Amino acid sequence: MHWLPLIVSSAFALSLYDICKKHTAEGNRTFTVLLLTTLCGFAFTGAMLAATGDFDCVLALGGKEIALLCAKALIVSASWSLAYWALKTLPVTVMAPIRATGPVWTTIAAIILFAEIPTWLQACGFALAFAGCIAFSLATKREGFTLHSRAIVLAAGATLFGAASALYDKFLLSSLHIPPKAVLFFFLGAMSAIYAAATLISARLDKTPFIWRWTIPAVGILLAISDFLYFSAVSSPDSRISIVSTIRRSSTIGTFLIGGAVFREKNLLRKGIALAAILLGVVLLSIA
């Protein structure tokens, strides 16, 4: 499993990315922040490709592959936009358990799409994950959030789009064999264009002032690093998207612990127990 160090490193970078993302989102103009973070990631990726002489893999793609990567950009743009709107009000220790359920939805989709019958171990995994979700909902009520809260719904939507993106990544990287560097370059470029349009359209509607923060370029660079490592792991012939997604989503542990300390959030024990149950359920699903 030569892809294992790649995905573990990706998870670590992703935990730092999530913490920086929370810092950029609070009290800031959403689409402007998304545009700048994506542009920073796109510029970083282009600079690395130029420095290593790997631009050939980008130039070799045809119109069909580029169109498919633009479709990925739309999916990820939806996920990121919902996540940023949620983070404006949600504590990072509330967001982390919601995002941790992503591999559960990926596994459910894989079972539906490929007509697989769940094993007893998968059933146990589902039961644990959903028990964790119930415990999590009880814990968040103490902070004024319920499952029907707008921010919770937005975070759940971001997670579902993220699960769809994970399944799509396996198709792009393993079935079509598009090089990971090319996937990263084109989807970040397409997302930059999407967010540029969204920024212009929303300029008259969103009166929130834009505040420059040092974490804005950090978010883009950490994302580029994390996604490149993730794409490299997914492109490996012997990798399984359920296991890869599970290990990557373990980044929520770092996000929860570090973010909870940095932002001095409350009710950590109850939310931590819920997160542990969700992650244990996800681990059982990946083993199954």
Secondary structure as the mmCIF struct_conf table of DSSP 4:
data_model
#
loop_
_struct_conf.conf_type_id
_struct_conf.id
_struct_conf.beg_label_comp_id
_struct_conf.beg_label_asym_id
_struct_conf.beg_label_seq_id
_struct_conf.end_label_comp_id
_struct_conf.end_label_asym_id
_struct_conf.end_label_seq_id
TURN_TY1_P TURN_TY1_P1 HIS A 2 TRP A 3
HELX_RH_AL_P HELX_RH_AL_P1 LEU A 4 ALA A 25
TURN_TY1_P TURN_TY1_P2 GLU A 26 GLY A 27
BEND BEND1 ASN A 28 ASN A 28
HELX_RH_AL_P HELX_RH_AL_P2 THR A 30 THR A 52
TURN_TY1_P TURN_TY1_P3 GLY A 53 GLY A 53
TURN_TY1_P TURN_TY1_P4 PHE A 55 PHE A 55
HELX_RH_AL_P HELX_RH_AL_P3 ASP A 56 LEU A 59
TURN_TY1_P TURN_TY1_P5 ALA A 60 ALA A 60
HELX_RH_AL_P HELX_RH_AL_P4 GLY A 63 LEU A 87
TURN_TY1_P TURN_TY1_P6 LYS A 88 THR A 89
BEND BEND2 LEU A 90 LEU A 90
HELX_RH_AL_P HELX_RH_AL_P5 VAL A 92 ALA A 100
TURN_TY1_P TURN_TY1_P7 THR A 101 THR A 101
HELX_RH_AL_P HELX_RH_AL_P6 GLY A 102 PHE A 114
TURN_TY1_P TURN_TY1_P8 ALA A 115 ALA A 115
HELX_LH_PP_P HELX_LH_PP_P1 GLU A 116 THR A 119
HELX_RH_AL_P HELX_RH_AL_P7 TRP A 120 LYS A 141
TURN_TY1_P TURN_TY1_P9 ARG A 142 GLY A 144
TURN_TY1_P TURN_TY1_P10 LEU A 147 HIS A 148
BEND BEND3 SER A 149 SER A 149
HELX_RH_AL_P HELX_RH_AL_P8 ARG A 150 LYS A 170
HELX_RH_PI_P HELX_RH_PI_P1 PHE A 171 SER A 175
BEND BEND4 LEU A 176 LEU A 176
HELX_RH_AL_P HELX_RH_AL_P9 PRO A 180 SER A 202
TURN_TY1_P TURN_TY1_P11 ALA A 203 LEU A 205
HELX_LH_PP_P HELX_LH_PP_P2 THR A 208 PHE A 210
TURN_TY1_P TURN_TY1_P12 TRP A 214 TRP A 214
HELX_RH_AL_P HELX_RH_AL_P10 THR A 215 VAL A 234
TURN_TY1_P TURN_TY1_P13 SER A 235 SER A 235
BEND BEND5 SER A 236 SER A 236
TURN_TY1_P TURN_TY1_P14 PRO A 237 ASP A 238
HELX_RH_AL_P HELX_RH_AL_P11 ILE A 241 ARG A 249
TURN_TY1_P TURN_TY1_P15 SER A 250 SER A 250
HELX_RH_AL_P HELX_RH_AL_P12 SER A 251 VAL A 262
TURN_TY1_P TURN_TY1_P16 PHE A 263 ARG A 264
BEND BEND6 LYS A 266 LYS A 266
HELX_RH_AL_P HELX_RH_AL_P13 LEU A 268 ILE A 287
#
